[in-house]
């Protein structure tokens, strides 16, 4: 049985049942901006298993002793993924910036996440040594950079509410927010500068997957050109070591037959 060209562990802070699919659909659009020829159906998108509870509501940040086991599970799952080589393993980790884009450099979530990732150093070093691979500081750092942040500012709604479908949902529900939505769509730079946009509409987490499905490549191009949080995430993916080469493997890579 042939393998995938690339395997992505997709994690999200959102605990909604449809959150994995939402982030997966957005990742498709982000990867196309990294490589316009990428064949995303030849990439394995893997949900977290043991780590699911620790990512929900950013519990990976918790200092509480009762969350220690959850954090340890997440660290182990991240280390396992970035050490994969036969099928290159990477991580897409969604956390909201919880700041407006203008204030993105002050994001505590991003800062805390980078500190959390540094806890992986001994696990990754041990894994490389066990595999008899180079395990110097630079080698470990390169593996850790396979963990790619997907960080909308203020929150994921800043991207999802760009979809034209959000207007259709409001029209069916209350029609109270149509002028606001129209203003956002005339000037797409506005959403990145709003605090808690989720509180402004009749559209919520239950609609995220549907909005992500309607998020097309043309819209992704528009958001990229704004040079705000969507653009910033694409740039982060472009700097991820080996990812561009791994995406090229999807061009002519055989499709794996799913197990029965």
ChimeraX attribute file (.defattr): number of C-alpha atoms within 10 A of each C-alpha:
attribute: neighborCount
match mode: 1-to-1
recipient: residues
	/A:1	9
	/A:2	9
	/A:3	17
	/A:4	20
	/A:5	26
	/A:6	25
	/A:7	22
	/A:8	24
	/A:9	21
	/A:10	22
	/A:11	27
	/A:12	27
	/A:13	20
	/A:14	21
	/A:15	15
	/A:16	13
	/A:17	11
	/A:18	15
	/A:19	19
	/A:20	21
	/A:21	18
	/A:22	23
	/A:23	22
	/A:24	22
	/A:25	19
	/A:26	21
	/A:27	22
	/A:28	18
	/A:29	21
	/A:30	24
	/A:31	20
	/A:32	18
	/A:33	20
	/A:34	18
	/A:35	15
	/A:36	12
	/A:37	13
	/A:38	21
	/A:39	19
	/A:40	18
	/A:41	13
	/A:42	21
	/A:43	23
	/A:44	18
	/A:45	21
	/A:46	15
	/A:47	16
	/A:48	19
	/A:49	12
	/A:50	15
	/A:51	22
	/A:52	18
	/A:53	19
	/A:54	25
	/A:55	23
	/A:56	16
	/A:57	14
	/A:58	18
	/A:59	17
	/A:60	23
	/A:61	16
	/A:62	14
	/A:63	10
	/A:64	8
	/A:65	9
	/A:66	9
	/A:67	15
	/A:68	14
	/A:69	12
	/A:70	19
	/A:71	23
	/A:72	17
	/A:73	18
	/A:74	21
	/A:75	21
	/A:76	15
	/A:77	17
	/A:78	25
	/A:79	26
	/A:80	15
	/A:81	20
	/A:82	24
	/A:83	21
	/A:84	14
	/A:85	11
	/A:86	10
	/A:87	16
	/A:88	19
	/A:89	24
	/A:90	31
	/A:91	25
	/A:92	21
	/A:93	20
	/A:94	24
	/A:95	24
	/A:96	23
	/A:97	24
	/A:98	21
	/A:99	22
	/A:100	23
	/A:101	23
	/A:102	14
	/A:103	13
	/A:104	20
	/A:105	12
	/A:106	14
	/A:107	17
	/A:108	13
	/A:109	17
	/A:110	18
	/A:111	12
	/A:112	12
	/A:113	16
	/A:114	14
	/A:115	12
	/A:116	14
	/A:117	15
	/A:118	12
	/A:119	12
	/A:120	20
	/A:121	16
	/A:122	12
	/A:123	16
	/A:124	24
	/A:125	21
	/A:126	14
	/A:127	18
	/A:128	18
	/A:129	12
	/A:130	10
	/A:131	10
	/A:132	9
	/A:133	11
	/A:134	12
	/A:135	17
	/A:136	11
	/A:137	10
	/A:138	10
	/A:139	14
	/A:140	22
	/A:141	17
	/A:142	14
	/A:143	24
	/A:144	24
	/A:145	19
	/A:146	24
	/A:147	24
	/A:148	21
	/A:149	22
	/A:150	27
	/A:151	22
	/A:152	27
	/A:153	28
	/A:154	27
	/A:155	25
	/A:156	27
	/A:157	24
	/A:158	27
	/A:159	23
	/A:160	24
	/A:161	25
	/A:162	27
	/A:163	22
	/A:164	17
	/A:165	18
	/A:166	23
	/A:167	21
	/A:168	12
	/A:169	16
	/A:170	17
	/A:171	14
	/A:172	8
	/A:173	12
	/A:174	11
	/A:175	13
	/A:176	12
	/A:177	17
	/A:178	17
	/A:179	11
	/A:180	12
	/A:181	21
	/A:182	14
	/A:183	12
	/A:184	16
	/A:185	17
	/A:186	9
	/A:187	12
	/A:188	18
	/A:189	20
	/A:190	15
	/A:191	25
	/A:192	25
	/A:193	18
	/A:194	19
	/A:195	17
	/A:196	17
	/A:197	16
	/A:198	17
	/A:199	10
	/A:200	13
	/A:201	16
	/A:202	16
	/A:203	19
	/A:204	13
	/A:205	17
	/A:206	12
	/A:207	16
	/A:208	22
	/A:209	21
	/A:210	18
	/A:211	25
	/A:212	23
	/A:213	15
	/A:214	17
	/A:215	21
	/A:216	16
	/A:217	14
	/A:218	10
	/A:219	16
	/A:220	20
	/A:221	16
	/A:222	15
	/A:223	18
	/A:224	19
	/A:225	11
	/A:226	15
	/A:227	14
	/A:228	18
	/A:229	27
	/A:230	25
	/A:231	19
	/A:232	16
	/A:233	19
	/A:234	22
	/A:235	16
	/A:236	16
	/A:237	22
	/A:238	18
	/A:239	14
	/A:240	17
	/A:241	17
	/A:242	15
	/A:243	20
	/A:244	16
	/A:245	11
	/A:246	19
	/A:247	23
	/A:248	17
	/A:249	18
	/A:250	20
	/A:251	14
	/A:252	11
	/A:253	16
	/A:254	14
	/A:255	15
	/A:256	15
	/A:257	10
	/A:258	7
	/A:259	5
	/A:260	3
